[in-house]
């Protein structure tokens, strides 16, 4: 059984940094493209960042480019999201997601992702 377990998150002030980690169990991470999505109160969920199976390709939504970095360690079955220069509008529940794929692409479509973590709250105060 595949499980994604997230850790990290919390409450910070604007301009500070946080990191999120996601550990996959039950399968090997190298067969999944990975992504982080977020859901803010009253808003639709959105794709934040994604990384290909090999880690050679990453993709970010425009609002986080230059501030967030997604990375993966296939040997440890983990994915991380480093968030710097946080803004109040980054406040949301962040979800780790895994997309079983045979190619090296990154999907930004929620329905393409097979497994999801439980979510981690990130709150940024102004």
Residue, then its C-alpha position, 0 to 999 in steps of 0.5 A: x500500500x502506497x502512503x505519503x506522509x508529510x512533515x514540516x510546515x507551521x507558522x512563520x512571519x512574512x519573509x521567513x522560510x519553511x521546509x516541507x518533506x514528504x516520505x513515500x512508503x510501499x513503492x519506490x519513489x523513482x517510478x513517480x513524478x512528484x508535486x506539491x499542491x496547495x489549498x487556501x481557504x475559499x480558493x481552489x487548489x493549485x499546483x505549486x511545484x513538480x519534479x520529474x522522476x529523475x529529478x532532472x526537470x522541475x516546474x513551478x507556478x509563477x507565484x513561487x518561482x525564485x522563492x520555492x525549490x522542490x527536490x527529491x532523493x530517490x534513495x531515501x524515497x523523499x521529496x522536499x519543498x523549500x519555501x523562502x521569502x514566504x508571503x501571507x498569500x502562501x498560507x494554505x494546506x500543502x499536499x504532496x502528490x505522486x503520479x505513477x508515470x513511465x515518462x519524465x514529464x510533470x503534470x499540473x493536473x490533480x487528477x493525474x496524481x494517484x496518491x496524496x499526503x494528508x496535508x501540512x498547514x503553512x501559515x504566514x503572518x504579515 
